[in-house]
Amino acid sequence: MGQGASGMGGAPSAEAIATMAKAKMAYQPPLGAPNPSNPLVFFDLKLGRYGDATPIGRIVMELKADVTPRTAENFRQLCLREPGKGFKESRFHRVIPSFMCQAGGAA
């Protein structure tokens, strides 16, 4: 039986997910316009593993250093570290559609 639009268990195929991820959509930050004095970091996302992963886009995040300076700096440092010591090459291990993605494993 072919996988077509759905993979195992009725989940969308990698191609369908990549198409959804690349679609443009309007977004309003929940806390209002970004504070230009706060740092921005980004995650470049890929779907799949290792060499066959498909790039699907970039998530840009404002770190609320004006509200939580230590937490913002800790997160920023984890974004800058080499693979295995921060967020680079880490994986999302839990995804709840329209709610959240959980990742980590950063040491």
C-alpha positions as CSV (number, residue, x, y, z in Angstrom):
1,M,0.0,0.0,0.0
2,G,1.5,3.4,-1.0
3,Q,1.8,6.2,1.5
4,G,0.4,9.0,-0.8
5,A,-0.7,12.0,1.3
6,S,-0.5,10.1,4.5
7,G,2.3,8.2,6.2
8,M,1.9,5.5,8.8
9,G,-1.1,5.9,11.1
10,G,-2.7,8.5,8.9
11,A,0.1,11.1,9.5
12,P,0.8,13.5,6.7
13,S,3.7,12.6,4.4
14,A,7.1,14.5,4.6
15,E,6.2,16.2,1.3
16,A,2.8,17.4,2.7
17,I,4.5,18.7,5.8
18,A,7.2,20.5,3.8
19,T,4.5,22.1,1.6
20,M,2.5,23.3,4.7
21,A,5.7,24.6,6.4
22,K,6.7,26.7,3.3
23,A,3.3,28.3,3.0
24,K,3.1,32.1,3.8
25,M,0.8,33.0,6.6
26,A,0.0,36.2,8.5
27,Y,1.4,36.3,12.0
28,Q,0.8,38.7,14.9
29,P,3.2,38.4,17.8
30,P,1.2,37.6,21.0
31,L,3.0,40.2,23.1
32,G,2.8,43.0,20.5
33,A,5.5,44.5,18.3
34,P,9.1,43.4,19.0
35,N,11.3,45.6,21.2
36,P,14.2,46.6,18.9
37,S,16.6,46.5,21.8
38,N,15.9,42.8,22.4
39,P,18.1,40.2,20.7
40,L,16.7,38.0,17.9
41,V,17.8,34.4,17.3
42,F,16.7,31.9,14.7
43,F,16.4,28.2,14.1
44,D,16.8,26.9,10.5
45,L,14.5,23.9,10.3
46,K,14.8,20.8,8.2
47,L,12.4,17.9,7.9
48,G,13.9,14.5,8.0
49,R,17.2,13.2,9.2
50,Y,20.8,13.5,8.2
51,G,21.8,14.1,4.6
52,D,18.3,13.7,3.1
53,A,16.6,16.4,5.3
54,T,14.5,18.9,3.4
55,P,15.0,22.6,4.5
56,I,11.5,24.0,5.4
57,G,12.3,27.5,6.7
58,R,13.5,29.7,9.5
59,I,11.9,30.5,12.9
60,V,13.0,33.9,14.2
61,M,12.5,34.5,17.9
62,E,12.7,37.7,20.0
63,L,14.4,37.0,23.3
64,K,12.6,39.1,26.0
65,A,15.8,40.4,27.6
66,D,13.9,43.5,28.8
67,V,11.7,41.1,30.9
68,T,13.9,38.1,31.7
69,P,17.5,39.1,31.0
70,R,19.3,36.0,32.4
71,T,16.9,33.6,30.7
72,A,17.2,35.4,27.4
73,E,21.0,35.4,27.6
74,N,21.1,31.7,28.5
75,F,18.9,30.8,25.5
76,R,21.0,33.1,23.2
77,Q,24.2,31.3,24.4
78,L,22.6,27.9,23.7
79,C,21.8,29.1,20.1
80,L,25.5,30.0,19.6
81,R,27.1,26.8,20.8
82,E,28.5,24.0,18.7
83,P,26.4,20.9,17.9
84,G,26.1,18.6,21.0
85,K,26.5,21.6,23.4
86,G,23.5,23.7,22.4
87,F,20.6,23.7,20.0
88,K,22.4,23.2,16.7
89,E,21.4,19.9,15.1
90,S,19.0,19.1,18.0
91,R,15.6,17.6,17.1
92,F,12.0,18.3,17.9
93,H,10.8,15.1,19.7
94,R,7.2,16.1,20.3
95,V,4.9,18.0,18.0
96,I,1.2,18.9,18.8
97,P,-0.3,20.5,15.7
98,S,-1.6,24.0,16.2
99,F,-0.2,24.1,19.7
100,M,3.5,23.5,20.2
101,C,6.7,21.8,19.3
102,Q,9.0,20.5,22.0
103,A,12.8,20.1,21.4
104,G,15.9,20.2,23.4
105,G,18.3,17.7,24.6
106,A,20.8,20.5,24.9
107,A,23.4,19.8,27.5
